[in-house]
Amino acid sequence: MRTVTYFFIFLNLSLAVFEEPAVYPLPFLVTSLVEVLCLLVFFGRLTHYAKVTIPDVFWKDTKNICIIVAILLSLTDLAIYGVLRMYSVRSIRWSRIMRPIFLINFAESRQIRRAFRSIRNTLPEITYVFLLFMFSLLMFSLMALKLFGERNLQTAEGLPYFRNYLEIVFDLYVLVTTANSPDVMMPAFDFSSWYVLFFIAFVIVNTYIFMSLFLAVVYNNYKKHLKVILGGVND
C-alpha cells in the first residue's frame, strides 16, 4: 500500500512536466485522466484509512482534512479549467500548488512531515538574520545607485547600468550567489578600476559573512528541532 501511494504521489507531481506550459507537452485529456486517476487512488487510500480508524480520531486529524480539501479543490479546478478550455478561454491551473499536500499529509509520509515540521519551526528563528541580510543588501543597492546611477554607464548589451533601484537590488542579490560575477561589475570596473572596491566589500560582507552566518543559524536550529521531534513529539 505504501509503494502504491508513493507511486501515484510521484505520478501526480510529475504531471507538471507534461501540462501546459510543459517541457514535454501531452494532450490535456491525457494529463487530466491521469490526474483524476491519482485523485481517485488518494481518495481510496483515505477511505481505507478511515475504515480502520476511529471516526472521531479520523475527523480530528488535520492531515486527513487537508487531503480531502485538496482532492475537492483539485477536481473543481480541473473541471473549471476543462470547461473554459472548451470555450477557448485562457485560464490557470491554480490547484497545482496543492499537490505537495498529498506528499506531506499521508500516513506513510511520517519522515517527510518531520523534516517539514523542522523547517517550519526553524523559519521564525532565522528571520532576524534574514532581515539583517536584506538591510545590508538594500543599503549596498542604495550606495550603488548613488555611485553609478548618474554616470550613464551601460552593460555589454547596451542597456542602462545601475539606474533603477529595484534592478540593482536584484542584480546584487544574484551577485551574492556569485552567479553573475564578474559580469555585473565589469561596466563599473571599465569606467574606473577603483570601483572594484565596492564590489569586494559587498561580496565580503554579504557572501562570506552573512551567508555563512545564515547557513550556521539554519543548520543549528534545524538540527535542534529535528532532535526534539525525533525525541518524542507526536506525528
N, C-alpha and C positions, 0 to 999 in steps of 0.2 A: 504493500500500500504506500509506503514511504517513497519507493522508487517511482511508482506511477505518478504520485503527486508532484515530485520534483521534476519529472519529465514534462508534465503539462505546464508547470510553472515556467520552466525553461522555454518551452514552445511558445507560451503566451508572451514572454518578454522578447523572444526573438522576432515576433511579428513586426516590431519597429523597423527591422532591416528590409522588410518586404512591402510595407504600407507606404502610401504616398505621403510626403516625398521620400523615396526609397533608394537604397543602394542597388538592390536587385528587385525591381517592381514586379508585383504579381497582380492579377485582376482582383478587383475589390470583392467579388463573390468568393474567391478562394480564401482570402485573408479573413473575411467576415465569418465564413463557415468554420474555419479553424478556431477563431476566437470564440464562437458560440460553443463549439465542442469543448474547449478549455473551460469555459464558464460552467457548462453542464457537469464536467468532471469535478470542478471545485464545489459545486452545489451538492453533488452526490457524496463527495468526501465529507462535507459539513453535515449532511443528513445522517450519514453513517456515524459520525462522531456524536451527533445529538441522540442517537438511539442508545448509545452505551453510556450516556452522561445524565445525571440527574437534571431535570428541566430547569430548576431554579439555579443550579450551578452553571448550566449552559448559557442561559439568557443573562446572567450577571457578568459573564466573561466578555470584556470589551473586544477581545480579539475576534470572537465569533460575530459580534455585531458589525465590526469593521469589514469582515469578509462579506456578510450579507449585503451591506450598503454598497460595497464596491461592485458586487455582482449586479445589483439592480441598476446602479448608475451606469455601468459599462453597457448593459443591454439597452438602456434608454438612449444613451449616446449613440450606440451603433444603429438603432432604429431611426433616430432623427437624422443621422448622417446619411443613411441609405435613402430615406425619403427625399432629402434635399438634393442628393446626387441624382436621383431620377428626374428632378426638375432643373438640373444643371445649375444649382445654386451652390456656390463655393462655401464650405464650412470647415471647421477644425475639429478633430477628434480629441476633445479635452480630457476624456476619460483615460487616456494612455498614461497619464502621470500617476494613476492609482494602481497600475499593475504591480509595482513592488510591494503593495499591501499584501498580496497573496503570498509573496516570498517570506514576509516577516511574520504574519499572523497565524499561519497554520501550526498545528501542534508539533509537526515534525521539524519546525524551524527554531527550536529552542536555542541553539548556539548562535544563530543569526540574531535572534532577539536580544541575547545577552550582549553581543557586540554593539547592536544598535542602541541599547539602553545605556551602555557605557559611553558611546559617542554623545548621546543626548544629555547625559549628566555632565559631560566634560565641557560642553559648549558654553554654559554660563561662566565657567571659571576661566576660560581663555578670552572672554570678551574684553577685559581690561588691556591685555597685551595687544589684541587686535585693534582696539581704539587708539592706543599709543602708536601703533604702526601706521594706521590711517592718518593720524595727525601729522606724523613725520612726512608721509607721502604728500599730503596736501600742502604742507609748508615748503617742501622742496619744489613742488609744482609751481607754487606762487613765486618762489625765487627764480625758477627757470623762465617764467613768463616775464618777470622784470629784467632778467639778463638778456634774453634773446628775442622777446616779443617785438621790440622796436628796431631791430637791426635788419629786417626784411630778408632774413635767411630763407633758403629753400632746400628741400630734400633733393636726393638724386633724381627723383621723378618730377621735379619742378613744382612740388606742392609747398604751400606755406609751412614754415618750420617753427613750431612752438609759439603760435599766435593765439590759439584757442585753449582756455584753461582746462576744460574737460578733456580735450585731446591730449594735453600734456599729462594730466593725471593718468590717463590710460596708458600712454607710452612709457611713463616712468614705472607704472605698476607692472607692465610686461618686462621692463628692464630689471626689476627685482629678480625675476626668474632667469635673467641673462639671455633670454631667447632672442632679443633684438639687439644684442651687444655684438660689435660696437657700432652698428648702423645708426642707431638713434643719436649717437653723439658726434658722428662724423661731420655734419654740416657746421656745428659749433666749433669743432676742432679745426676744420679748414679755415674758418674765419680767424680764429686765434687759438694757438696751442695751449694758452693759459686756461681756457675754459674746461680743459680736461680735469682740472682740479675739482670742479663742481661735481662731475660725474664720479670721480674717485671717492669723494666724500659721500655721495649718495649711495654708492654700492657698499662702502664700508658700513655705514650706519644701518641701511635697510636690508641688504642681502646677508651680510656676515653677522651683524649683531641682532637685529630684530628677528630674522628668520631662524637663527639658532635658538634665540630665546623662545620664540613661538613654538618651535618643534619640541623644546625641552618641556615647556608647560603642558603641551598636548600629550606628550608621552607619559609624563609623571601622573597627570590627572586621569588619563585613560587607564593606566595600569592600576591606580588606586581604586577606581570604580569597578574595574573588572574583578579585582580581588574580593571586593565587598559582595558583588553578585555571585561569584563562584563560592563564596563562603556561606551562602545560605539564603539569599533573597529569593522569594518565591517567583516562579515563572509567570 
